[in-house]
Amino acid sequence: MADVHNIDRVTTQRIATKIGPGSKEGKQSPSSPIGIFDSGVGGLTVFRELQRQLPNEDIIYIADTARVPYGGRSPQEIIKINHQIINYLIKQGVKLIIMACGTSSAIAYPVVKDEYKTGIISLIGPGSRAAIQASRNGYVGVIATVGTIESEAYQKRIVELHSDAEVTAVATPLLVPLVEGGFIDADETRRVLKEYLAPIIEKGCDTLILGCTHYPHLAKLIKAVVGPGITLVDPAIRAVEETKKLLTKRSLLKDNSKPAKYTFLVTGSVVQFQDLGSKLMGKPIIGAKQVRL
């Protein structure tokens, strides 16, 4: 897969001209919702963290399940998809967007981050900073999709933050399909995790970034494989902390005068998303609607 930082500029501009940016960005207010998107149910880990840290905020969540997973797609295709989703969310009047997808954060964020006035939060920077702070020996592991690993987004950012850091990055392409298929506690998932995590353990990493938002759903299984000596880092926690700081800086935090409202939009099967999402969240997700982007 091509390095996102070296994508042909003409190609990128052609994509942007055809399908984004260009959506009208209206006036934002504290009552405007926050937009979150992912290829599927993985971003619900970010949604849950947003609920915990910012319980007053209205949220629009887009699950692009019709195109899950993103990890094996070309950078150009991922950028095109991100423009489509971001433009859609802006039309809904969101005040900030969280890329609740590791692949989008790694590949599309460097391209789209300066194309919009609306703030966009990725997971790479927050996850890398959290890992450097958590590591005691400077050996950091990363598991993520093929697209994220081949972009080297985490590897480069971690070394920028700590020049002596040693990064062991492992592509784990089977994990997203396993989560989306509901195989959260299956023997097959355990077997796959043992194989994927072996290089992390062998290298002596003391910190492991869960570089895809689907992976915190597997945190218990991952912890059982790596043992107590490796700290798991969920980038969502730091990403939401940075979301809160940005909203505070822009005076866009919503007060508690009205209950938070949650909207779930799905490009694939609504029933499948609601069933699996409810299982993963431990509470019902209802009222999701299908949308065409």
C-alpha distance (Angstrom), angle and dihedral (degrees) to the residues before:
residue distance angle dihedral
M1 . . .
A2 3.80 . .
D3 3.78 120.6 .
V4 3.80 106.1 -101.9
H5 3.79 90.1 -140.1
N6 3.82 89.7 59.9
I7 3.79 99.3 45.5
D8 3.79 110.7 137.1
R9 3.82 106.1 -90.3
V10 3.80 93.5 -142.8
T11 3.81 90.3 53.4
T12 3.80 91.4 50.4
Q13 3.80 92.4 48.2
R14 3.82 90.7 48.7
I15 3.81 90.5 53.0
A16 3.81 91.4 47.8
T17 3.80 92.4 48.8
K18 3.81 93.3 51.0
I19 3.79 102.0 44.6
G20 3.79 109.3 4.8
P21 2.91 167.2 63.5
G22 3.76 104.7 17.3
S23 3.79 104.2 86.4
K24 3.78 109.9 135.7
E25 3.78 110.4 -103.2
G26 3.78 108.6 -148.6
K27 3.77 131.0 -160.1
Q28 3.78 112.2 -64.4
S29 3.79 125.2 -142.6
P30 3.82 136.8 179.9
S31 3.82 88.9 -98.6
S32 3.82 92.6 57.0
P33 3.82 114.1 107.3
I34 3.79 128.4 -111.7
G35 3.80 115.0 -118.7
I36 3.81 122.1 -138.9
F37 3.78 127.0 179.6
D38 3.78 139.5 -179.2
S39 3.79 138.0 156.8
G40 3.81 89.4 -102.6
V41 3.81 142.8 -35.5
G42 3.81 94.9 -25.2
G43 3.78 92.8 88.4
L44 3.79 89.6 61.0
T45 3.82 85.6 83.2
V46 3.82 87.0 63.1
F47 3.81 91.2 42.7
R48 3.82 89.9 53.8
E49 3.81 91.9 49.6
L50 3.80 90.7 48.2
Q51 3.79 89.6 52.5
R52 3.80 89.7 51.1
Q53 3.79 98.2 47.8
L54 3.82 99.9 31.3
P55 3.82 106.1 27.0
N56 3.81 94.9 165.5
E57 3.80 96.4 59.1
D58 3.80 124.8 107.2
I59 3.81 111.2 -132.2
I60 3.80 134.6 -159.0
Y61 3.81 110.6 -162.0
I62 3.80 121.3 -166.2
A63 3.81 118.2 -164.0
D64 3.80 108.5 -169.1
T65 3.79 92.2 -160.3
A66 3.80 92.9 152.5
R67 3.81 87.6 71.1
V68 3.81 102.3 32.7
P69 3.00 125.0 168.8
Y70 3.81 108.8 42.9
G71 3.80 94.7 179.8
G72 3.80 98.2 90.4
R73 3.81 97.4 42.8
S74 3.81 125.1 104.4
P75 3.83 119.4 -97.0
Q76 3.81 90.3 -114.0
E77 3.80 91.7 54.2
I78 3.81 92.6 46.9
I79 3.81 91.4 50.2
K80 3.82 90.2 49.3
I81 3.81 91.4 50.7
N82 3.80 91.3 48.6
H83 3.80 92.3 51.2
Q84 3.80 89.6 51.7
I85 3.80 93.6 50.7
I86 3.80 96.1 41.8
N87 3.81 91.4 49.3
Y88 3.80 90.0 49.7
L89 3.81 92.6 50.3
I90 3.79 91.8 48.3
K91 3.81 89.2 53.4
Q92 3.83 86.5 55.9
G93 3.81 88.6 58.3
V94 3.80 100.5 -112.3
K95 3.81 118.4 173.1
L96 3.81 95.9 -151.3
I97 3.81 137.6 7.5
I98 3.79 128.4 -142.9
M99 3.79 117.0 -159.1
A100 3.80 94.9 -141.2
C101 3.79 89.7 -174.9
G102 3.78 126.1 86.9
T103 3.80 94.1 -150.5
S104 3.81 92.9 51.5
S105 3.80 90.4 46.0
A106 3.80 91.8 51.5
I107 3.79 100.0 42.0
A108 3.82 110.9 21.4
Y109 3.81 102.7 31.9
P110 3.84 96.2 70.9
V111 3.82 88.5 53.7
V112 3.82 101.9 41.8
K113 3.81 103.5 32.0
D114 3.80 95.3 91.8
E115 3.80 96.9 37.1
Y116 3.81 95.5 78.4
K117 3.80 136.1 52.5
T118 3.79 89.6 -146.2
G119 3.80 110.1 92.3
I120 3.81 115.2 -107.2
I121 3.80 121.5 -161.6
S122 3.81 120.2 -159.1
L123 3.80 128.6 -168.2
I124 3.82 101.2 -131.0
G125 3.80 99.8 76.8
P126 3.82 96.0 41.0
G127 3.81 92.5 45.3
S128 3.79 93.2 48.1
R129 3.80 93.3 48.8
A130 3.79 91.7 48.7
A131 3.82 91.5 49.9
I132 3.80 94.4 50.3
Q133 3.79 90.2 50.5
A134 3.80 92.1 48.0
S135 3.82 98.0 46.0
R136 3.79 119.3 94.0
N137 3.80 99.0 -177.3
G138 3.82 101.4 32.3
Y139 3.81 93.7 -116.4
V140 3.79 106.5 127.1
G141 3.80 126.2 -177.9
V142 3.79 125.0 -156.6
I143 3.79 127.6 -166.1
A144 3.79 117.7 -173.0
T145 3.79 144.7 128.7
V146 3.79 121.6 -57.1
G147 3.80 90.3 -104.5
T148 3.79 93.8 53.1
I149 3.80 94.5 46.2
E150 3.81 94.1 46.0
S151 3.82 91.0 49.4
E152 3.83 87.2 59.4
A153 3.81 88.0 -146.1
Y154 3.80 94.7 141.4
Q155 3.80 94.2 39.3
K156 3.81 92.8 52.9
R157 3.80 95.7 42.8
I158 3.81 94.0 49.1
V159 3.80 92.5 50.7
E160 3.81 89.8 47.1
L161 3.80 88.4 56.2
H162 3.81 95.7 41.8
S163 3.81 115.7 16.7
D164 3.81 92.7 -164.3
A165 3.80 94.7 52.6
E166 3.81 118.8 121.3
V167 3.79 112.8 -145.7
T168 3.79 123.9 -160.6
A169 3.80 107.7 -168.6
V170 3.80 121.0 -171.0
A171 3.80 126.2 -173.9
T172 3.80 110.1 -136.0
P173 3.82 105.8 -174.3
L174 3.81 97.8 164.0
L175 3.80 96.3 59.6
V176 3.81 99.0 75.3
P177 3.84 93.3 51.5
L178 3.81 89.3 47.0
V179 3.81 92.0 52.7
E180 3.81 93.5 42.6
G181 3.80 87.8 49.8
G182 3.80 91.1 53.8
F183 3.83 95.0 -114.4
I184 3.80 93.0 138.6
D185 3.80 97.4 139.4
A186 3.80 101.6 22.3
D187 3.80 126.1 134.3
E188 3.81 89.3 -125.8
T189 3.81 89.9 56.9
R190 3.81 90.6 51.7
R191 3.80 91.0 50.4
V192 3.79 92.8 49.6
L193 3.81 92.0 47.5
K194 3.80 92.6 52.0
E195 3.80 89.9 54.1
Y196 3.81 94.9 45.3
L197 3.81 95.5 45.1
A198 3.81 97.4 46.9
P199 3.86 94.5 90.7
I200 3.83 90.6 49.5
I201 3.79 91.5 53.6
E202 3.81 94.2 42.0
K203 3.82 91.8 52.3
G204 3.80 91.5 55.2
C205 3.79 96.7 -118.6
D206 3.79 113.3 173.9
T207 3.81 94.5 -169.7
L208 3.80 130.6 48.6
I209 3.79 124.9 -166.5
L210 3.79 113.7 -148.2
G211 3.79 91.1 -142.0
C212 3.79 97.4 -172.5
T213 3.80 123.3 57.4
H214 3.80 90.1 -131.1
Y215 3.80 91.1 64.9
P216 3.83 100.6 71.5
H217 3.81 85.0 66.1
L218 3.83 84.3 66.4
A219 3.81 95.4 43.3
K220 3.82 95.0 116.1
L221 3.80 92.4 52.4
I222 3.80 92.3 43.7
K223 3.80 91.6 50.2
A224 3.80 90.5 50.0
V225 3.81 89.6 55.2
V226 3.83 100.2 43.6
G227 3.80 97.1 37.3
P228 3.81 132.2 -143.6
G229 3.81 95.1 -56.3
I230 3.81 94.3 73.1
T231 3.81 120.4 70.3
L232 3.81 115.2 -143.8
V233 3.80 115.5 -138.4
D234 3.80 119.1 -155.1
P235 3.85 106.4 -165.1
A236 3.81 90.1 -156.0
I237 3.80 92.3 76.2
R238 3.80 94.9 57.6
A239 3.82 92.5 37.2
V240 3.80 91.2 58.0
E241 3.81 90.5 46.1
E242 3.80 87.9 55.8
T243 3.80 89.9 45.7
K244 3.79 89.3 56.3
K245 3.81 91.6 49.4
L246 3.81 92.5 50.3
L247 3.81 93.6 47.8
T248 3.80 90.0 48.1
K249 3.81 91.2 49.8
R250 3.81 90.4 51.2
S251 3.84 93.3 43.1
L252 3.81 90.1 -120.1
L253 3.82 102.4 126.4
K254 3.80 112.0 127.7
D255 3.80 118.2 -128.9
N256 3.80 125.9 -135.9
S257 3.80 96.9 -104.2
K258 3.82 91.1 110.2
P259 3.82 129.8 31.3
A260 3.78 116.5 -102.0
K261 3.81 115.1 -96.0
Y262 3.81 122.2 -147.7
T263 3.80 124.4 -159.8
F264 3.81 121.5 -171.0
L265 3.81 119.1 -162.8
V266 3.80 122.0 -175.1
T267 3.81 130.9 -171.2
G268 3.82 93.3 -161.5
S269 3.80 133.3 33.3
V270 3.80 112.7 -13.5
V271 3.80 93.0 -163.9
Q272 3.79 93.5 51.7
F273 3.81 92.0 47.9
Q274 3.80 93.1 48.3
D275 3.80 93.8 46.6
L276 3.80 96.1 47.7
G277 3.80 94.1 36.6
S278 3.80 91.5 52.5
K279 3.80 90.6 50.1
L280 3.80 92.8 49.8
M281 3.81 94.9 44.0
G282 3.78 94.8 44.6
K283 3.81 91.2 -130.3
P284 3.79 134.1 70.3
I285 3.77 122.9 -79.4
I286 3.79 107.4 -158.7
G287 3.77 137.0 166.8
A288 3.81 97.0 37.5
K289 3.79 114.2 160.5
Q290 3.77 132.7 -151.7
V291 3.79 115.3 -118.6
R292 3.79 136.7 -174.8
L293 3.78 114.5 -141.2
